[in-house]
Amino acid sequence: AILSSPEKRAEFAGTAFELTGPTAIDAAEIATILSAVSGRDIHHVDGMDTFSKRAQELELSDMIKGIYQEAAEGWFSKVENQEFFQLTGRYTTSFAKYAFDHASWFSAK
């Protein structure tokens, strides 16, 4: 929405937004939702050791560990529904709705 017009770009130049869904959910809740959508058991195993091991198996950069740590500390739990509405003119979508709307992406193959 901001990039759609020069006026909007000028109005919000230098501003940062944390755009979210209508509620903050954690990884265990995401796993529960994806289990329901996909028809298979998806589990979240908490802890930096487990995350580091999996990241190494996938050959991911160590930088991803910082993102995991920030998430574990609640960095991404802020909800800004009003800001999203102001910018886009529409309301946020829950992760559950998004997952069910795109169930084919998560289904067992």
C-alpha positions as CSV (number, residue, x, y, z in Angstrom):
1,A,0.0,0.0,0.0
2,I,2.8,2.4,0.8
3,L,4.7,1.7,-2.4
4,S,1.5,2.3,-4.5
5,S,1.8,6.0,-4.6
6,P,4.5,8.7,-4.3
7,E,2.4,10.5,-1.7
8,K,2.2,7.4,0.5
9,R,6.0,6.8,0.1
10,A,6.7,10.4,1.1
11,E,4.3,10.3,4.0
12,F,5.9,7.1,5.5
13,A,9.5,7.7,4.5
14,G,11.8,6.4,7.2
15,T,9.0,4.7,9.2
16,A,9.2,1.1,10.1
17,F,6.2,-1.1,10.8
18,E,5.8,-4.5,12.4
19,L,2.8,-5.9,10.6
20,T,1.2,-8.9,12.2
21,G,-1.9,-11.0,12.4
22,P,-4.7,-10.3,14.8
23,T,-3.1,-12.2,17.6
24,A,0.4,-13.3,18.6
25,I,0.8,-17.1,18.5
26,D,3.8,-19.2,19.4
27,A,5.5,-22.1,17.6
28,A,3.5,-24.8,19.4
29,E,0.2,-23.1,18.3
30,I,1.5,-22.9,14.7
31,A,2.4,-26.7,14.9
32,T,-1.1,-27.5,16.1
33,I,-2.8,-25.4,13.3
34,L,-0.5,-27.0,10.7
35,S,-1.3,-30.5,12.0
36,A,-5.0,-29.8,11.6
37,V,-4.6,-28.4,8.1
38,S,-2.1,-30.9,6.8
39,G,-3.7,-34.1,8.3
40,R,-0.4,-35.1,9.8
41,D,1.3,-34.7,13.2
42,I,3.6,-31.6,13.3
43,H,5.4,-31.0,16.5
44,H,7.4,-28.1,17.8
45,V,10.4,-29.1,19.8
46,D,11.6,-26.1,21.8
47,G,15.1,-25.2,22.7
48,M,18.2,-23.7,21.1
49,D,20.1,-27.0,21.0
50,T,17.4,-28.7,19.0
51,F,17.1,-25.7,16.7
52,S,20.8,-25.5,16.2
53,K,21.1,-29.1,15.3
54,R,18.2,-28.9,12.8
55,A,19.7,-25.7,11.3
56,Q,23.0,-27.4,10.8
57,E,21.3,-30.4,9.1
58,L,19.6,-28.0,6.7
59,E,22.9,-26.2,6.2
60,L,21.5,-22.9,7.3
61,S,23.5,-19.9,8.3
62,D,24.3,-19.3,11.9
63,M,22.5,-16.0,11.6
64,I,19.2,-17.9,11.7
65,K,19.9,-18.7,15.4
66,G,19.7,-15.0,16.2
67,I,16.2,-14.9,14.7
68,Y,15.2,-18.0,16.7
69,Q,16.5,-16.5,19.9
70,E,14.6,-13.2,19.2
71,A,11.4,-15.1,18.6
72,A,11.9,-17.2,21.8
73,E,12.3,-13.9,23.7
74,G,9.0,-12.6,22.4
75,W,10.4,-10.2,19.8
76,F,7.7,-11.0,17.2
77,S,4.8,-11.1,19.6
78,K,3.7,-7.5,19.2
79,V,0.3,-7.1,17.5
80,E,-0.4,-3.9,15.5
81,N,-3.9,-4.4,14.0
82,Q,-4.7,-0.7,13.8
83,E,-1.5,0.2,11.9
84,F,-2.1,-2.6,9.4
85,F,-5.7,-1.3,8.8
86,Q,-4.4,2.3,8.4
87,L,-1.8,1.2,5.8
88,T,-3.9,-1.3,3.8
89,G,-7.5,-0.4,4.5
90,R,-8.3,-4.0,5.5
91,Y,-8.0,-6.1,8.6
92,T,-5.4,-8.7,9.4
93,T,-5.8,-12.4,8.8
94,S,-5.2,-15.0,11.4
95,F,-2.5,-17.6,10.8
96,A,-5.2,-20.3,11.1
97,K,-7.3,-18.7,8.3
98,Y,-4.2,-18.3,6.2
99,A,-3.2,-21.9,6.7
100,F,-6.7,-23.3,5.9
101,D,-7.0,-21.0,2.9
102,H,-3.7,-22.5,1.6
103,A,-4.1,-26.0,2.9
104,S,-2.7,-27.6,-0.3
105,W,0.7,-26.0,0.6
106,F,0.8,-27.9,3.9
107,S,-0.9,-31.2,3.0
108,A,0.9,-34.5,3.2
109,K,2.1,-35.4,-0.2
